[in-house]
């Protein structure tokens, strides 16, 4: 397939310029969008680490888009030491670090199981070579996206064509996909949370994503 990638302009979703959202599209040879990712880009530093950043957002919004305190698996501005070791990441306590939150990823039915989703994730990491990590929140897409709520008519059409109500993909199938493209599953200690999560967490780094692409 002759695919191309499109990165929309990142946008601020809060009062903080260190938290941006971005839409990333895969287009076919006819320039039709056949796959889409919705990501958040966050930058942490030694003065405003994961805990402080989460606290600031919680104070402003009452809750956050992340739905999970980053300090559960972050230490300062880096992933925690165990994840750094597992994902071959070098922690740096001096420089700011950027991280990607993969909030949603989807592929149109006729293009599934052809490597399109893997291509999309790989291109995101290539576009942000300095990002230390990428975290995927794995849940049925229908629980995250409602086409009727889309303000952009093109996005509404795209998500309607996905026929989310008929998607029977299981959590086990989603887990298998993320592991195949370089993610590891992160098991959260429920005692650290106010209530159990409704989704699974998968984390990857530049090296694990690119390694799976070779």
Backbone torsions as a table, in degrees:
resi	resn	phi	psi	omega
1	UNK	NA	144.5	177.3
2	UNK	-96.1	91.5	-174.8
3	UNK	-102.6	152.6	174.2
4	UNK	-134.7	157.1	-177.0
5	UNK	-114.0	143.6	179.3
6	UNK	-131.6	122.3	176.2
7	UNK	-104.8	114.8	176.2
8	UNK	-70.8	162.4	179.3
9	UNK	-64.7	127.8	176.3
10	UNK	-61.4	145.8	-178.4
11	UNK	-129.6	148.8	174.5
12	UNK	-78.3	136.1	178.5
13	UNK	-112.7	-2.0	179.5
14	UNK	-144.4	-168.0	179.1
15	UNK	-81.0	0.1	-173.1
16	UNK	-108.5	129.3	-178.2
17	UNK	-79.9	-1.5	177.8
18	UNK	-94.5	4.6	175.8
19	UNK	-127.0	110.4	-177.8
20	UNK	-124.4	151.7	172.6
21	UNK	-113.5	152.0	-178.7
22	UNK	-151.2	143.6	175.5
23	UNK	-104.8	134.0	179.8
24	UNK	-125.2	127.7	-176.3
25	UNK	-119.1	147.2	169.0
26	UNK	-107.5	130.8	-179.8
27	UNK	-117.3	147.7	176.3
28	UNK	-85.9	-172.2	-176.3
29	UNK	-65.4	-18.2	177.8
30	UNK	-96.7	10.2	178.6
31	UNK	68.0	21.8	174.0
32	UNK	-86.7	139.2	178.3
33	UNK	-75.4	118.9	-178.3
34	UNK	-112.8	-9.9	177.7
35	UNK	-154.5	152.7	-174.7
36	UNK	-148.5	143.0	172.0
37	UNK	-127.8	140.8	173.0
38	UNK	-115.1	118.0	-173.7
39	UNK	-124.3	158.8	169.7
40	UNK	-115.6	140.7	177.2
41	UNK	-113.8	121.3	179.2
42	UNK	-123.8	145.0	177.9
43	UNK	-121.7	126.9	-179.7
44	UNK	-117.7	149.5	176.1
45	UNK	-139.7	178.9	-174.0
46	UNK	-68.2	-22.4	178.8
47	UNK	-88.3	-27.8	179.9
48	UNK	-131.2	83.9	-175.6
49	UNK	-82.6	-169.6	-176.8
50	UNK	-60.6	-43.0	-179.0
51	UNK	-64.4	-45.9	-179.1
52	UNK	-66.0	-41.3	-179.7
53	UNK	-62.3	-44.8	179.1
54	UNK	-63.1	-41.3	179.8
55	UNK	-61.9	-42.1	180.0
56	UNK	-63.3	-43.2	179.3
57	UNK	-67.5	-39.3	-179.3
58	UNK	-64.7	-38.1	178.9
59	UNK	-66.9	-35.9	-178.1
60	UNK	-78.9	-42.2	-171.1
61	UNK	-104.0	-15.1	-175.0
62	UNK	88.7	-31.5	171.2
63	UNK	-155.5	178.6	-176.7
64	UNK	-125.3	161.6	176.7
65	UNK	-67.5	-20.9	-174.8
66	UNK	-76.5	-28.5	178.3
67	UNK	64.2	4.8	178.3
68	UNK	-147.2	133.5	176.4
69	UNK	-63.0	123.3	-178.2
70	UNK	-61.9	-25.5	-177.3
71	UNK	-69.3	-5.3	175.0
72	UNK	-64.4	-37.6	-179.8
73	UNK	-130.2	15.9	174.0
74	UNK	-116.1	154.1	172.5
75	UNK	-130.8	107.6	-175.1
76	UNK	69.2	-126.3	178.3
77	UNK	-98.7	3.2	-178.1
78	UNK	-112.1	165.3	166.4
79	UNK	-61.1	158.3	179.5
80	UNK	-66.8	166.6	-171.2
81	UNK	-60.5	-38.0	-179.6
82	UNK	-65.1	-43.0	178.7
83	UNK	-68.3	-38.7	178.0
84	UNK	-58.4	-42.8	-179.6
85	UNK	-67.5	-46.3	-177.5
86	UNK	-64.8	-37.5	-175.6
87	UNK	-97.8	10.6	178.7
88	UNK	56.2	48.1	180.0
89	UNK	-108.8	136.8	176.3
90	UNK	-95.6	114.9	178.9
91	UNK	-70.9	146.4	179.5
92	UNK	-137.7	113.4	-176.0
93	UNK	-87.8	-1.3	-178.1
94	UNK	-102.5	-44.6	-175.0
95	UNK	-90.6	151.9	175.0
96	UNK	-66.1	149.5	-179.8
97	UNK	-128.0	137.9	178.3
98	UNK	-102.5	147.7	-178.8
99	UNK	-138.4	147.2	-178.7
100	UNK	-109.3	132.1	173.5
101	UNK	-107.9	113.3	178.7
102	UNK	-87.4	96.4	-174.7
103	UNK	-80.8	-32.6	179.8
104	UNK	-154.7	140.5	174.3
105	UNK	-142.3	137.7	-176.8
106	UNK	-150.7	154.6	177.9
107	UNK	-135.1	136.2	178.2
108	UNK	-61.1	143.5	-172.9
109	UNK	-48.4	-42.2	-175.8
110	UNK	-71.1	-8.5	-176.5
111	UNK	-116.2	8.7	-177.9
112	UNK	-76.7	156.0	179.1
113	UNK	59.2	33.3	176.6
114	UNK	-126.6	15.3	177.4
115	UNK	85.5	8.2	-176.4
116	UNK	-69.8	-44.4	-179.6
117	UNK	-64.4	-39.8	177.4
118	UNK	-63.3	-42.9	177.2
119	UNK	-58.9	-43.1	-179.0
120	UNK	-62.3	-47.6	-179.6
121	UNK	-64.9	-42.2	179.7
122	UNK	-62.1	-41.9	179.9
123	UNK	-66.4	-34.0	176.9
124	UNK	-63.2	-44.6	-179.4
125	UNK	-68.2	-35.5	176.8
126	UNK	-66.8	-34.6	-179.3
127	UNK	-70.6	-28.8	179.4
128	UNK	-122.0	70.5	-174.3
129	UNK	-65.0	-19.1	-179.4
130	UNK	-93.0	-2.6	177.9
131	UNK	-66.6	128.0	-178.3
132	UNK	-74.7	-33.9	-175.8
133	UNK	-149.8	164.5	170.3
134	UNK	-134.9	130.0	-179.7
135	UNK	-114.0	131.4	177.3
136	UNK	-109.7	131.0	173.9
137	UNK	-97.5	107.9	-171.9
138	UNK	-95.3	116.0	176.7
139	UNK	-157.8	162.2	175.1
140	UNK	-56.7	133.2	-173.9
141	UNK	-61.0	-29.3	-179.4
142	UNK	-63.0	-21.4	178.4
143	UNK	-81.9	-12.3	-177.9
144	UNK	-108.8	-35.2	-173.7
145	UNK	-121.3	133.4	170.1
146	UNK	-121.2	112.9	-177.5
147	UNK	-51.7	-32.7	-177.8
148	UNK	-67.9	-20.0	-179.3
149	UNK	-89.1	-6.8	-177.9
150	UNK	-72.4	124.3	178.2
151	UNK	-76.9	-32.0	178.7
152	UNK	-81.9	123.6	-177.1
153	UNK	-62.6	-33.1	179.7
154	UNK	-68.2	-39.7	177.1
155	UNK	-67.6	-38.0	178.1
156	UNK	-60.6	-43.9	178.4
157	UNK	-64.3	-43.3	-178.9
158	UNK	-59.5	-52.1	-176.2
159	UNK	-70.0	-29.9	175.3
160	UNK	-64.5	-39.4	180.0
161	UNK	-67.1	-20.1	178.4
162	UNK	-70.2	-20.5	-177.4
163	UNK	52.1	57.3	-174.7
164	UNK	-57.5	-31.5	-178.3
165	UNK	-66.5	-18.6	-179.6
166	UNK	-103.3	4.9	-178.0
167	UNK	-77.1	115.8	-177.6
168	UNK	-105.8	18.5	-179.3
169	UNK	-66.3	127.9	-176.3
170	UNK	-87.8	165.8	175.8
171	UNK	-62.1	-33.6	179.2
172	UNK	-65.3	-39.6	178.5
173	UNK	-68.0	-39.2	177.3
174	UNK	-64.1	-43.0	179.5
175	UNK	-61.5	-42.4	179.0
176	UNK	-60.7	-42.6	179.6
177	UNK	-61.8	-51.2	-176.7
178	UNK	-61.0	-38.7	179.2
179	UNK	-67.4	-34.9	-179.9
180	UNK	-66.9	-28.1	-176.8
181	UNK	-99.9	8.8	171.2
182	UNK	114.9	4.4	179.2
183	UNK	-90.9	156.1	168.7
184	UNK	-118.4	148.7	179.3
185	UNK	-81.5	135.1	178.1
186	UNK	-107.9	115.9	179.9
187	UNK	-86.7	119.1	-178.2
188	UNK	-88.9	136.2	174.1
189	UNK	-73.3	110.1	-176.0
190	UNK	-60.5	-21.8	-179.9
191	UNK	-68.4	-16.4	179.2
192	UNK	-87.5	-5.1	-174.6
193	UNK	-114.4	155.5	177.2
194	UNK	-68.2	-34.5	177.1
195	UNK	-154.2	156.1	-178.2
196	UNK	-58.9	149.4	179.2
197	UNK	-75.3	151.7	178.1
198	UNK	-97.9	7.7	-178.2
199	UNK	-142.8	165.0	176.0
200	UNK	-98.8	150.9	-178.0
201	UNK	-112.1	130.0	176.2
202	UNK	-126.3	136.9	-176.2
203	UNK	-126.4	141.8	177.8
204	UNK	-143.1	169.5	178.5
205	UNK	-130.3	176.3	177.2
206	UNK	-54.7	-47.9	-173.8
207	UNK	-67.1	-38.4	-178.0
208	UNK	-73.6	-34.2	178.1
209	UNK	-70.3	-48.8	-178.1
210	UNK	-65.9	-37.3	179.7
211	UNK	-60.4	-40.7	179.5
212	UNK	-71.9	-16.4	-178.8
213	UNK	-87.8	-10.9	-176.5
214	UNK	-85.0	NA	NA
